Amino acid sequence: MTALPLPGILQLTPIDPAYRSDPHAVLDDLRGRCPVHRDETAGSFIVTRYDDVRALVSDRTLWRDGVRAESGARFARGLEAIPEGVPRSEASSILTLDDPDHSRIRQPLTQAFYARIARIRPSVERIVEAALDAIDPTAPFDLMAAYCVPVPIDAIAVILGVDHDRLGDFRDWSEGIIQSLNPFRTPDQTAHMERASAALSAYFSETIAERRAEPRDDLISDMTTLQAEGAPISDVELRINLSALLVGGNLTTTDLIGNAVRLLLTHPEELAKLREDPALIAQVVEETLRHEGPVDVTGRIASRDMVVGGCPVRATQAFTFFLKAANHDPERFENPHRFDVTRERKPHVAFGGGAHICIGAPLARLEAQVAIPALFKRFPDLRLADPAAPPVWRTLPFFRGLERLDLLA
């Protein structure tokens, strides 16, 4: 009997209907047969085993910037624009910068951002209550549009100091800019990305200048103050990283909340545990991140010759880590495909790791921990509008989120 060919990166995205429907049927087979698999078309090593992924995302000696990869690393290099003569720090956010630029920009940004997060819970609670008030419980509603989308965008807008009447623009811009992470985007998606990038860049340039002249109580003012105190960040770098915060603080948290609600509704025994003990909400969020995290992959570039899972890897060759596969590795998690909000806590890799661990992780956790219990408290009879209908997953590569989630209250 001939074994099926190993899938490449293109087959490991929701563009492929089989993967979109049941990614773990594909990833389990790949991890079992070849946990470190070279995709020659993409020019990248696909890594799926937890121990390998955990070790490599935590390895601060590896590179993150795709421009440092060999010329054959088409996937890694394709995700990175390489404008000639432009410093990398003025072409990419900290998401893919390496040191010294990564640390130079991330340290003051983290300082200001985390100070904001520490004070934002009352605002998040108000945002959540306002979103719940706007839902008509007498008719079916799409939770994604009515709740999961507005809560994160309102929260990041409060932190950034965005006027409420611009939230529609910000959602559109973030939807467009995230296409920069889609190497398979269509011409229409590319056009949307370019329009959104130009509009958001113009908005932040104007706002940075305004806050420098007249500071307010927001993150942009905090950053211009740090600049004045000597933080070595240019306006261009600040603008790029504020844009990255917007996108990271919007779509992935939207998906985290939506995925958690769907899992609880389709696992009533787990929802019952949360109702009985509301203090379990932190574990609900962590188990959702492990079981159905919003981000499928991250990457690194080998900075030296090395051996991973028995495979020799040369310096400048690229890795693509499947976080989803690592978080369902049976060698690490007992019964990994079971959604269990009281499972023994073991670290997942949904936020990556190392120097590039997701800067927005504390905000995502906070928003989800507020939004999920508030929803079930407001609508105690919440249920799927059609329990027999299959979930409608988005097809954006390397992300896992629902297009719609139709509910009845």
C-alpha positions as CSV (number, residue, x, y, z in Angstrom):
1,M,0.0,0.0,0.0
2,T,1.5,3.4,-1.1
3,A,1.5,6.1,1.6
4,L,-0.1,9.4,0.7
5,P,2.4,12.1,-0.2
6,L,3.2,14.5,2.7
7,P,1.3,17.8,2.4
8,G,3.0,21.1,1.7
9,I,2.2,24.4,3.4
10,L,-0.4,25.2,0.8
11,Q,-2.4,22.1,1.8
12,L,-2.1,23.1,5.5
13,T,-4.3,26.2,5.2
14,P,-8.1,26.6,5.3
15,I,-7.9,27.3,1.5
16,D,-7.9,23.5,1.3
17,P,-11.4,22.3,2.2
18,A,-10.2,19.1,3.9
19,Y,-7.9,21.0,6.2
20,R,-10.5,23.7,6.9
21,S,-13.0,21.1,7.9
22,D,-10.7,19.0,10.1
23,P,-7.1,20.3,10.3
24,H,-6.1,17.7,12.9
25,A,-6.8,14.8,10.6
26,V,-4.1,16.2,8.4
27,L,-1.7,17.4,11.1
28,D,-1.9,14.3,13.2
29,D,-0.9,12.2,10.2
30,L,1.9,14.6,9.3
31,R,3.2,14.7,12.9
32,G,3.1,10.9,13.2
33,R,4.8,10.2,9.9
34,C,7.3,13.0,9.6
35,P,7.3,15.6,12.4
36,V,10.0,17.6,10.7
37,H,9.1,17.7,7.0
38,R,10.9,19.7,4.2
39,D,8.4,21.4,1.8
40,E,10.6,22.0,-1.2
41,T,8.0,24.1,-3.0
42,A,7.8,26.6,-0.1
43,G,11.5,26.2,0.8
44,S,10.7,25.6,4.5
45,F,10.9,22.9,7.2
46,I,7.4,22.2,8.6
47,V,7.7,21.4,12.3
48,T,4.7,19.8,14.1
49,R,5.9,18.1,17.3
50,Y,5.5,20.0,20.6
51,D,9.0,19.5,22.0
52,D,10.6,20.7,18.7
53,V,8.3,23.7,18.3
54,R,8.6,24.8,22.0
55,A,12.4,24.6,21.9
56,L,12.8,26.4,18.6
57,V,10.3,29.3,19.2
58,S,12.1,29.8,22.6
59,D,15.5,29.9,21.0
60,R,16.6,33.5,21.0
61,T,19.6,32.8,18.7
62,L,17.3,32.0,15.7
63,W,16.3,34.8,13.4
64,R,12.8,36.0,12.7
65,D,13.2,38.2,9.7
66,G,12.4,36.3,6.5
67,V,14.9,38.5,4.5
68,R,17.7,36.6,6.3
69,A,16.5,33.3,4.8
70,E,18.2,31.6,1.8
71,S,16.9,32.6,-1.6
72,G,15.0,29.3,-1.9
73,A,12.9,30.0,1.2
74,R,10.1,31.3,-0.9
75,F,7.4,31.1,1.8
76,A,9.4,33.0,4.5
77,R,10.7,35.6,2.1
78,G,7.4,36.0,0.4
79,L,5.8,37.1,3.7
80,E,8.3,40.0,3.9
81,A,8.4,43.0,1.6
82,I,12.0,43.8,0.8
83,P,12.1,47.5,-0.3
84,E,15.5,48.4,-1.6
85,G,17.3,51.0,0.5
86,V,14.7,51.1,3.3
87,P,15.9,50.1,6.8
88,R,14.2,47.0,8.0
89,S,12.8,48.8,11.1
90,E,10.9,51.1,8.7
91,A,9.5,48.3,6.6
92,S,8.5,45.8,9.2
93,S,7.0,45.7,12.7
94,I,8.6,44.0,15.7
95,L,6.7,40.9,14.6
96,T,9.5,40.0,12.2
97,L,12.4,42.3,13.3
98,D,15.6,40.9,14.7
99,D,17.9,42.5,17.3
100,P,19.1,45.1,17.8
101,D,16.1,46.8,16.2
102,H,13.6,44.3,17.8
103,S,14.6,45.0,21.4
104,R,15.1,48.7,20.8
105,I,11.5,49.2,19.7
106,R,9.8,46.5,21.7
107,Q,11.1,47.5,25.1
108,P,9.5,51.0,25.3
109,L,6.4,49.8,23.4
110,T,5.9,47.0,25.9
111,Q,6.5,49.4,28.8
112,A,3.8,51.8,27.6
113,F,1.4,49.1,26.3
114,Y,1.4,46.9,29.4
115,A,0.9,49.9,31.6
116,R,-2.3,50.7,29.6
117,I,-3.5,47.0,29.8
118,A,-3.1,47.1,33.6
119,R,-5.7,49.9,33.8
120,I,-8.1,48.9,31.0
121,R,-10.3,46.3,32.6
122,P,-13.1,48.7,33.6
123,S,-13.2,50.0,30.0
124,V,-13.3,46.5,28.7
125,E,-16.2,45.7,31.0
126,R,-18.1,48.8,29.7
127,I,-17.4,47.9,26.1
128,V,-18.7,44.3,26.7
129,E,-21.9,45.6,28.4
130,A,-22.5,48.0,25.5
131,A,-22.1,45.3,22.9
132,L,-24.5,43.0,24.8
133,D,-27.0,45.8,25.1
134,A,-26.9,46.2,21.3
135,I,-27.9,42.5,20.7
136,D,-31.6,41.8,20.0
137,P,-32.2,38.6,21.9
138,T,-35.6,38.1,20.3
139,A,-34.1,37.1,16.9
140,P,-31.2,34.9,15.7
141,F,-28.0,36.9,15.6
142,D,-24.4,36.4,14.3
143,L,-22.2,36.6,17.4
144,M,-19.1,37.3,15.3
145,A,-20.5,40.5,13.8
146,A,-22.5,41.5,16.9
147,Y,-20.0,40.8,19.6
148,C,-16.7,39.2,18.8
149,V,-15.7,41.9,16.3
150,P,-16.7,45.1,18.2
151,V,-15.3,44.2,21.6
152,P,-11.6,43.8,20.6
153,I,-11.7,46.7,18.1
154,D,-13.3,49.0,20.8
155,A,-10.7,47.9,23.4
156,I,-7.7,48.5,21.2
157,A,-9.2,51.8,20.1
158,V,-9.5,52.9,23.8
159,I,-5.8,52.1,24.3
160,L,-4.7,53.9,21.2
161,G,-7.0,56.8,21.7
162,V,-9.1,56.3,18.6
163,D,-12.4,58.3,18.3
164,H,-15.4,55.9,18.5
165,D,-16.7,57.2,15.1
166,R,-13.6,55.8,13.4
167,L,-14.1,52.2,14.5
168,G,-15.7,51.1,11.2
169,D,-12.6,52.5,9.3
170,F,-10.3,50.7,11.7
171,R,-12.0,47.4,11.3
172,D,-11.8,47.7,7.5
173,W,-8.2,48.8,7.6
174,S,-7.1,45.9,9.9
175,E,-8.9,43.4,7.6
176,G,-7.0,44.8,4.7
177,I,-3.6,45.0,6.4
178,I,-3.8,41.4,7.7
179,Q,-3.7,40.3,4.0
180,S,0.0,41.2,4.2
181,L,0.3,37.8,6.1
182,N,-1.5,36.0,3.3
183,P,1.0,34.9,0.6
184,F,-1.9,33.5,-1.5
185,R,-3.9,36.7,-1.6
186,T,-5.8,37.7,-4.7
187,P,-5.4,40.9,-6.6
188,D,-8.5,42.3,-5.0
189,Q,-7.1,41.4,-1.5
190,T,-3.8,43.0,-2.4
191,A,-5.5,46.2,-3.5
192,H,-7.5,46.2,-0.2
193,M,-4.2,45.8,1.7
194,E,-2.6,48.7,-0.1
195,R,-5.5,51.0,0.4
196,A,-5.8,50.1,4.0
197,S,-2.1,50.5,4.7
198,A,-2.0,53.9,3.1
199,A,-5.1,55.1,5.0
200,L,-3.9,53.8,8.4
201,S,-0.4,55.2,7.8
202,A,-1.9,58.6,7.1
203,Y,-4.1,58.4,10.2
204,F,-1.3,57.5,12.5
205,S,1.1,60.1,11.1
206,E,-1.5,62.8,11.7
207,T,-2.4,61.5,15.2
208,I,1.2,61.2,16.3
209,A,1.8,64.9,15.4
210,E,-1.4,65.9,17.2
211,R,-0.5,64.0,20.4
212,R,3.0,65.4,20.4
213,A,1.5,68.9,20.3
214,E,-1.4,68.1,22.7
215,P,-1.0,64.9,24.7
216,R,-4.0,62.9,25.8
217,D,-4.6,59.9,28.0
218,D,-3.7,57.2,25.5
219,L,-0.9,55.0,24.2
220,I,0.1,57.2,21.3
221,S,0.7,60.1,23.7
222,D,2.6,57.7,26.0
223,M,4.9,56.8,23.1
224,T,5.5,60.4,22.0
225,T,6.4,61.2,25.6
226,L,8.9,58.3,25.6
227,Q,10.3,59.6,22.4
228,A,10.8,63.0,23.9
229,E,12.5,61.4,26.9
230,G,15.0,59.7,24.6
231,A,13.4,56.4,23.4
232,P,15.2,55.7,20.1
233,I,12.1,55.1,18.0
234,S,11.3,57.1,14.8
235,D,7.8,58.2,13.9
236,V,7.9,55.8,11.0
237,E,8.8,52.9,13.3
238,L,6.1,54.0,15.8
239,R,3.5,54.1,13.0
240,I,4.3,50.7,11.7
241,N,4.1,49.1,15.2
242,L,0.9,50.9,16.1
243,S,-0.6,49.4,13.0
244,A,0.6,46.0,14.0
245,L,-0.9,46.4,17.4
246,L,-4.2,47.3,15.8
247,V,-4.3,44.2,13.6
248,G,-3.0,41.9,16.4
249,G,-5.4,43.3,18.9
250,N,-8.4,42.9,16.6
251,L,-8.7,39.8,14.5
252,T,-7.0,37.2,16.6
253,T,-8.9,38.2,19.8
254,T,-12.1,38.2,17.8
255,D,-11.3,34.6,16.8
256,L,-10.4,33.7,20.4
257,I,-13.7,34.8,21.8
258,G,-15.7,33.2,18.9
259,N,-13.9,29.9,19.1
260,A,-14.3,29.8,22.9
261,V,-18.1,30.4,22.7
262,R,-18.5,27.8,20.0
263,L,-16.5,25.2,22.0
264,L,-18.6,25.9,25.2
265,L,-21.9,25.6,23.3
266,T,-20.8,22.3,21.6
267,H,-19.4,21.0,24.9
268,P,-22.3,21.6,27.4
269,E,-20.5,19.6,30.1
270,E,-17.6,22.1,30.0
271,L,-20.0,25.1,30.0
272,A,-21.7,23.6,33.1
273,K,-18.3,23.6,34.8
274,L,-17.8,27.2,34.1
275,R,-21.3,28.1,35.3
276,E,-20.7,26.2,38.5
277,D,-17.3,27.8,39.1
278,P,-16.9,31.2,37.3
279,A,-13.2,31.3,38.5
280,L,-12.5,28.7,35.8
281,I,-12.7,31.4,33.1
282,A,-8.9,31.7,33.0
283,Q,-8.6,27.9,32.3
284,V,-11.4,28.2,29.7
285,V,-9.4,30.8,27.8
286,E,-6.1,28.8,28.1
287,E,-7.8,25.6,26.9
288,T,-9.4,27.4,24.0
289,L,-6.0,28.8,23.1
290,R,-4.6,25.3,23.2
291,H,-7.5,23.5,21.5
292,E,-8.6,26.0,18.9
293,G,-6.1,28.9,19.0
294,P,-6.6,31.7,16.5
295,V,-3.1,31.5,15.0
296,D,-1.9,28.4,13.2
297,V,1.8,29.1,12.5
298,T,4.9,31.1,13.2
299,G,8.4,30.9,11.7
300,R,12.1,31.3,12.3
301,I,15.3,31.2,10.3
302,A,18.2,29.0,11.3
303,S,21.1,31.2,12.3
304,R,23.5,28.2,12.3
305,D,23.7,24.6,11.1
306,M,21.7,22.4,13.4
307,V,19.8,19.2,13.6
308,V,16.0,19.2,14.4
309,G,14.1,15.9,14.9
310,G,17.0,14.1,13.2
311,C,16.9,16.4,10.2
312,P,20.0,18.4,9.3
313,V,19.2,22.1,8.8
314,R,21.6,24.6,7.3
315,A,22.1,28.2,8.4
316,T,19.6,30.5,6.6
317,Q,17.1,27.7,6.0
318,A,13.5,28.5,7.1
319,F,11.2,26.8,9.6
320,T,7.4,27.0,9.7
321,F,6.1,25.9,13.1
322,F,2.5,24.6,13.2
323,L,1.4,25.8,16.7
324,K,-1.9,24.0,16.2
325,A,-0.2,20.7,15.7
326,A,2.1,21.2,18.7
327,N,-0.8,22.0,20.9
328,H,-2.5,18.7,20.0
329,D,0.6,16.5,20.4
330,P,-0.4,13.4,22.4
331,E,3.2,13.2,23.7
332,R,2.5,16.4,25.6
333,F,-1.3,16.5,26.1
334,E,-3.4,13.6,27.2
335,N,-6.4,13.1,24.9
336,P,-5.3,16.3,23.0
337,H,-8.5,16.5,20.9
338,R,-10.7,16.7,23.9
339,F,-11.8,20.1,25.0
340,D,-11.4,20.0,28.8
341,V,-11.5,23.2,30.8
342,T,-10.2,21.4,33.9
343,R,-7.3,19.6,32.3
344,E,-3.9,19.7,34.0
345,R,-2.3,23.0,33.1
346,K,0.7,22.6,30.8
347,P,2.2,25.4,28.7
348,H,0.8,25.7,25.2
349,V,2.5,27.6,22.3
350,A,-0.5,29.5,21.0
351,F,1.3,32.8,21.5
352,G,4.6,31.5,20.2
353,G,7.5,32.0,22.6
354,G,10.9,33.5,23.2
355,A,11.8,37.1,22.3
356,H,8.9,37.2,19.9
357,I,6.1,35.9,22.2
358,C,2.9,37.7,21.3
359,I,3.0,41.2,22.7
360,G,-0.8,41.3,22.9
361,A,-1.2,38.1,24.9
362,P,-2.2,39.9,28.2
363,L,-4.8,42.0,26.4
364,A,-6.3,39.0,24.5
365,R,-6.5,37.0,27.8
366,L,-8.2,39.9,29.6
367,E,-10.8,40.6,26.9
368,A,-11.7,37.0,26.6
369,Q,-11.9,36.5,30.4
370,V,-14.4,39.4,30.5
371,A,-16.4,38.9,27.3
372,I,-17.1,35.1,27.6
373,P,-18.7,34.9,31.1
374,A,-20.6,38.2,30.5
375,L,-22.2,36.7,27.4
376,F,-23.4,33.6,29.1
377,K,-24.6,35.6,32.1
378,R,-26.6,37.9,30.0
379,F,-28.1,35.1,27.8
380,P,-28.3,32.0,30.0
381,D,-30.2,30.0,27.3
382,L,-27.7,30.8,24.6
383,R,-27.5,28.1,22.0
384,L,-26.6,27.4,18.3
385,A,-29.3,28.5,15.9
386,D,-28.8,25.3,13.9
387,P,-26.9,22.7,16.0
388,A,-26.6,20.4,12.9
389,A,-25.0,23.1,10.7
390,P,-21.2,22.7,10.2
391,P,-19.1,25.7,11.4
392,V,-18.4,28.4,8.9
393,W,-14.6,28.9,9.1
394,R,-12.8,31.8,7.4
395,T,-10.3,30.9,4.7
396,L,-7.6,33.3,5.7
397,P,-4.4,31.2,5.6
398,F,-2.7,30.5,8.9
399,F,-5.5,31.8,11.1
400,R,-8.4,29.9,12.7
401,G,-11.6,31.8,13.1
402,L,-15.3,31.7,12.3
403,E,-16.9,33.6,9.5
404,R,-20.2,33.5,11.3
405,L,-21.6,32.0,14.5
406,D,-25.4,32.2,14.4
407,L,-27.0,31.9,17.8
408,L,-30.3,32.1,19.6
409,A,-30.8,33.6,23.0
